[in-house]
Amino acid sequence: MRTGISLRADFDAEGLRRLARHSKLAAQARRLLALALIYDGGSRLDAARLGNVTRQIVRDWVMRFNTNGPYGLIDGKAPGPKSLLNDVQRAALAKAIERGPTPYLDGVVRWRLCDLAQWIWEEFCVSVSEQTLIREVRAMSYRKLAARLKHHAQGPQAIEDFKNVWLAPSASVLIDV
């Protein structure tokens, strides 16, 4: 039978219990207490029962603890899926956004997300959804801009007439009660 992976020598059971008391993270405190049991001479099975996990997970905790100390027992953020676009493709996308579409080549007069997704497919053969594309475009510090339409009656003369009505001195009417 193989021997288990030994714990770091620079910590002891009492030190881990003290760290667990001061930890604000329940998961880290639970892991520290399970490792403190191992320092006290308990088995990995006992530590697994204390932590309510399997022995394999206790082994993973020991590996993380040996590598990074108590901070290795803090839950990290999951990395998530790898980005669909690499740096070269992102740079080309930024250049295309800055340049704008060429109407006779691209068939559009302004970029929409669906048009950019089609452009990426034609250029790089990478299928990107509009939701993914908006995240990529926002990460490159671009924002969706939309032109505001003007009302048909909002001509220069209509604006001046409106201003004149409100700015003209009005006759005061006194009412006797």
N, C-alpha and C positions, 0 to 999 in steps of 0.2 A: 504494500500500500504506500502511496506517495505521501510525503509530508505536505502540509498546507503552506501557503505563501505566508511568510512571516510579516508581522506588522513593523512599522518604523520603530526605531529604538529611541527616537527623540521625544516620544510622548509616552504617557502612562495612563492607567485607568482613571485615576483621580483627575488628571488634567482634562481628559475627554469628558468626564461628567461635569466638570466646571464649565467647559465650553458649551455643553448641551444645555446647562441651566441658563446661560447668558444668550443663547441663540434665539433669534426671533422667528426662525423658520422651523416649523414642527418636523418636517421631513429630515432636515439636517440633524436635529436633536435626536430623533429616533435612530438614525444611522450611527451617530456618535455613541449613544448608549449601547447599541449592539456591539460596536467595536470595543467599548470599555469592558464588556463582558468577556470578550476574547482575551484582552490584556490581563484580566483577572484569572485566566486559566480555563475559562469555559470553552465548550466546543463550538464549532461553527454551526452545528445543528441547533444548539441552544440560542446562539445569536440570531439565527434565522427565525426561530420561534418567537424570540423577543421582538424582532423587527417585523414579524408577520409576513415574511418573504421566504423564498427558497434559498438553498445553500449557494446556488449559482449567483444569485443577486448579492449575497454577502461577499462572495469572492470578488464580484465587480466592485463593491464598495471598498474592499481591501486594496484592490489595484488602484482605484481613484484616490484613496487616502494616502497610499504610499507615494503616488506621483505628485499630488498637489496639496497634501495635508488636509486639514479640516475644510478648507474652501473647496476641495474636490468633491465634497459630499453635498454641495448645494446644487439643486436642480438648475440646469442651464436651459437656455432657450433652444428649442429644436431648430436645426439648420434649415429645414424646409427643402423644397425641391430646388434643383439647380436651375439657374436662369436659362431660358431658351436662347437668348441672344448673347453672343460673346462681345468683347470690347470693340473689335473691328466692326462688327455688325451694328453695334450701338453708335459708333462714330459715323458710319455711313447713314444711319437713320437720322441722326442729328443734322448732318449735312443736307439730307433731303428735305427735312422740315424747314431748315433755314432758307434753302433755295426755293422751296415752294414747288408746286406741280407745274409741269409743262403741259398746257391744255391739249395740244395735238398729239403728244406722246402718252401722257398718263390718262387722258380722257376726262379729267376733272379740272375745275378752276380753283378749288381749295381742298386742302387735305381734310378728310374725315378719318375716323379710326378704321373703318372698313376699307377705305382706300389705302391707308398705310399698311394694313395687314396684307392686302393684295400685293402691294409693292414689295413687302418683305418676302412674300412667297415667290414672286417673280425673280427677285434678286438673289435670294439665298436658299430657296426651297425649304424654308422653315415656316411651319404652320403656327401662327400665333393668334389667340383669341383676342377679341376687343378688350376684355377685362384685363388680360395680361398686358396687352399693349398700353393701356392707359396707365398701369402701374409703372411700366418701363419709361413712358414719356414723362410722367410726373417725377420719376427719380432723376431724370435729366433736366429738371427744373423748367419744363414747359407746361403751360396751362392751356386749357381749352378756352378759346376766345370766340365769341359770337357777336356779330354786328347787330346792333339794336336797330330795328326798323323804325322809320319815322311815319307818323300819321300823315295821311294824304293832305290834310288841311293844315299841316304845320309848315307852311311856306314862310319865307321871310316877312311877307306883308302881314300874314295872320299873326305872327309873333309880335310885330310892331303894333298892330291894332289892339291886341290883348294888353300890351303894356300901356298903351295910351288910355284905355278905358280905366285901368286901375290907378294910373299915375295922375290922371287929370284931376284938377281940384273940383270937388263936387259942391253943389249948392247946399247950404245948410238949411234945414227945415226945422223951424221951431214949432213945437206943439204946446199950446196952453192947456193945462189941465184944470 
